[in-house]
Amino acid sequence: MEDNYPITTYFDSPVRSNEQEFQRYKNIADNPLIAQLLEGYPSLAVILDQNRQIISYNSKAAALLSPDKSGEIYGQRLGEALRCIHDFEMPAGCGTSKFCAECGAGKCNKYTRETLIDCSSECRITTEQDGIESSLDLRVFTSVLNISDENFILFSIEDIKDEKRRKILEKIFFHDVLNTATAIQGISEILNSSEKIDEINEFRGLLLNSSQQLISEIQTQRDLSNAEQGTLSVNFQKKSVNEIISRSYDLYKNTDLSKGKNYLCEYLEKDVILETDSVLLVRSIGNLIKNALEASYIKEQVKIYCTIQADSVLFNVQNDRVIPEQIQLQLFQRSFSTKASAGRGIGTYSVKLLVEQYLKGSVSFISDSESKTIFTLKIPLIK
């Protein structure tokens, strides 16, 4: 049946159960023992048929997936019920797009169906409701449930958002902030013992820069937390585009991160004015610059430049690396990181959150052998 199915898939089977099969599954949904089993789970739990469609679920799943109690989640796949932003990128829905091939929930489900072995995995899902995107950090569990000699998947989900947030904050404050604070201490000790005026002036500047960096790191985490909770205040003011580019470029000029690299900034010949929160915008551009510099080798180019459209300004950050497709499919997800050490994956996620939900703009990227990698922030001009 699957070989003759006319719909393309990049990961799991596109086949869906028919109405006759769902009528048979109704007996499972109405079984009081099955209901008792599902209600025994402390979090969301559902039973999926072999085509990954929901045929029974507990009250916690109903509250999260169908808050209006419409019951429409019956027959849906989990990504569709969660309103994953990739759920209908392919005609057959959840589980069939290129993005689904990197989904922890999808991989775990497929593994258990094919091997009949229990599976557990972390999963990042970006959802959208009423035009607002949210990121979910989940831990999923799958196991086989045999009912009347037919195998189904018992699928449960644990929300680990708070756990992930704690790990991220610990990593930042125990690593980045501590490093900056240690640098401030070292500079202060040198200043305290130095008697040379030139040396004192040099280290005074370094002390000021390090102090500003420490404050910026703390403010970044505070703003991210407020942004996720919907309480971030924005301050829209008229600002020069070239000033914004300059401030963004200066964040990493003369730093170890840009040392030895071809770090360039191109200004507009004819400057234009934006009405935006320049602090958040510079921070977002700076985040992309940092990522580009970290990904680049010595002598490779990292360039910041702008292009003007009829109604918007495009802030571009380009570097010579090409992002592997596996990583491209997971960019902008909370907690995803390309770095070896886990727990710091908030860079591109925070950029997308701040730009699209607070600065009225959009974030996009291209990464291929011709263009290399270009991240673009599109910010509307003054009307």
Secondary structure, DSSP 8 states (H G I E B T S, - for coil): --TT--S--SSS------HHHHHHHHHHHT-HHHHHHHHTSSS-EEEE-TTSBEEEE-HHHHHHH-TT---TTTT-BHHHHHTBTTTTSSTT-TT-STGGGG-HHHHHHHHHHHH---EEEEEEEEEEETTEEEEEEEEEEEEEEEETTEEEEEEEEEE-HHHHHHHHHHHIIIIIHHHHHHHHHHHHHHHHH---HHHHHHHHHHHHHHHHHHHHHHHHHHHHHHHHHT------EEEEHHHHHHHHHHTTTTSTTTTTSEEEE---SS--EEEE-HHHHHHHHHHHHHHHHHH--TT-EEEEEEEE-SSEEEEEEEES----HHHHTTTT-TT--SSSSSS-TTHHHHHHHHHHHTSS-EEEEEEETTTEEEEEEEEE---
